[in-house]
Amino acid sequence: MRHRDRVPEDQDVRNAGPAGAAHRLVLLRHAKSAWPDGVPDHDRPLGPRGLRDAPEAGRLLARTCGAPDLVLCSPARRTRQTWDLAAAELDRMPRVRHDPRLYAADAQDLLDVVREVPAEVGTLLLVGHNPGMEELALLLAGAAVGDALERVRTKFPTSAVAVLSLRGPWSDLGRGTALLTDVAVPRG
């Protein structure tokens, strides 16, 4: 682990016990979309590659995180399709809320939404768009495991999944308060 990736003891949430129960924030950028002529951005569907990659994102979630407690999804067609295809790979269907604030949101907008999540939600999944998703991961990550932070800085492509751990309630989430534990780009 390089020096900048070292995790200060007070920020290490990987093994948080009952006294410091960890929350997990999972960021899923929508799968590759199509660009049909005359279709407004909000209504763009997934393209062929996106239709292949979204189920693989679901399989990745099933293997690494399991079904989240709550999903907040942008109402754009491509994000809804990404979630529907990914969700089909999970062992149970979590609560899902399509939140219009996630469409075209920047990092601060996304953070404001996450801070409203009830404390009893242990794992939250956001399904959204770039550049906001990438910016949120970089804003929150005070430290990272391995090269995860560098990978997000380099590129957060379609279907990318970032996993962040944090202590305390969602309302306390802010700059540098999370540990970026994993980044993956599933391809079907």
NORNOR-V654057 format. One record per backbone hydrogen bond with DSSP energy under -0.5 kcal/mol. CO is the residue of the C=O (numbers start at 1). NH is the residue of the N-H. Records with the same first field share a line. If there is no record, write none. Layout:
CO->NH, NH
//
This chain:
2->5, 6
3->6
6->8
8->11, 12
9->12
11->13
13->16
17->20
18->21
21->168
23->166
24->26, 124
25->27, 164
26->28, 126
27->29, 162
28->128
29->159
30->159
32->47
36->39
38->40
40->43
41->44
42->77
44->78
45->34
47->51
48->52
49->53
50->54
52->56
53->57
54->58
55->59
56->60
57->61
58->62
59->63
60->64
61->65, 66
69->95
70->125
71->73, 97
72->127
73->99
76->80
77->81
78->82
79->83
80->84
81->85
82->86
83->87
84->88
86->89
87->90
92->94
95->71
97->73, 99
98->100
99->102
100->103
102->105
106->110
107->111
108->112
109->113
110->114
111->115
112->116
113->116
114->117
118->121
120->122
122->24
123->69, 70
124->26
125->72
126->28, 128
127->74
128->30
129->133
131->135
132->136
133->137
134->138
135->139
136->140
137->141
139->176
140->142, 178
143->180
145->148
147->151
148->152
149->153
150->154
151->155
157->160
159->186
160->29
161->184
162->27
163->181, 182
164->25
165->179
166->23
169->172
170->173
174->177
178->142, 143, 180
179->165, 181
180->145
182->163
184->161
//
